[in-house]
Amino acid sequence: MRTDSSANTASSATKHSVRKAVIPAAGLGTRFIPATKAMPKEMLPVVDKPAIQYVVEEAVRAGLENVLMITGRNKRPLEDHFDGVPLLEQTLEKKGDHERLADVRRASELADIHYLRQGDAKGLGHAVLRGKLYVGGEPFAVLLGDDLIDEQDELLSRMIEVQAATGGSVVALIEVDPSEVSSYGCADIQAVEGEDYVKINELVEKPQPADAPSNLAIIGRYVLHPAVFDVLEETGPGRGGEIQLTDALQTLANSDAEGGGVYGVVFRGNRYDTGDKLSYLKAVVKLASERDDLGPDLRAWLKDFVQSGV
Ligand code: UTP
């Protein structure tokens, strides 16, 4: 691992504060079939809220209230969830059920959400490129609709600060077991003197463990310089025949032009891939066990369940 001291002197960096989030949610969700045959995986409930609502709430907490959701066929429930439901609201109001009424309204009042269909699901890079017109020339965040970050663990706001400091693009990294790298984009990094973030030398999409440059895996949060759009337009299909965001970021990592340079924030908190069955179950159990209304009973039951040796 080398040390880089040039990051702070990225004098040509464009320093806008980030205002917009793009949430790609057009994937087919094949890992969660049959649940996702007719329902978007982003609508799977994590305790009592669909996974996508946690993602939008995270964006809003980081100050991003302008959201573009990239959707596709079968994704209509996403739009419905963030829309008002007058009949349901009137019924709850008549009953005086203010708590549930607030829950119903919270989702529709959360953010200014726009929707755009991807067309063909040609990969994450292609989904992000669909956001070009909406985003314009500003740095922007990308939050994958099936990746859930525990709200007690701050990540996005630090990434936004690192983007402003470096003028490049920023990815979120986690340490994974070497046997798991083939499920992720994987990063070769160097330290940045005096900083808690790292510079990315190389990114490889879903490498075999023997070819992986490290055990640092990219997760579904990005803060990107708009230069990524021009690169994506030139990026052909990569692994799996899809247009890979990782390939475009690899090009940016090697670029000295404005918007070049890719940096990484290593995340050590709790993150769940709700598109993966086991990770989804862990998210439900963890978040439910922390809740005042469900936690005490659930934890007691879990203890008995484990002790019963099943
Ligand atoms: P995944 O790799 O999880 O693919 O996409 P997927 O199709 O959604 O799910 P599986 O692997 O078949 O179960 C990562 C993210 O990129 C989005 C997905 O919605 C998810 O948030 N994506 C992927 C798109 O928006 N469009 C695409 O063409 C591909």
Residues whose N, C-alpha, C, O or C-beta is under 5 A from the ligand:
A	BS01	UTP	P24 A25 A26 G27 L28 G29 T30 R31 F32 I70 D120 A121 K122 G123 L124 A127 L144 G145 D146 G275
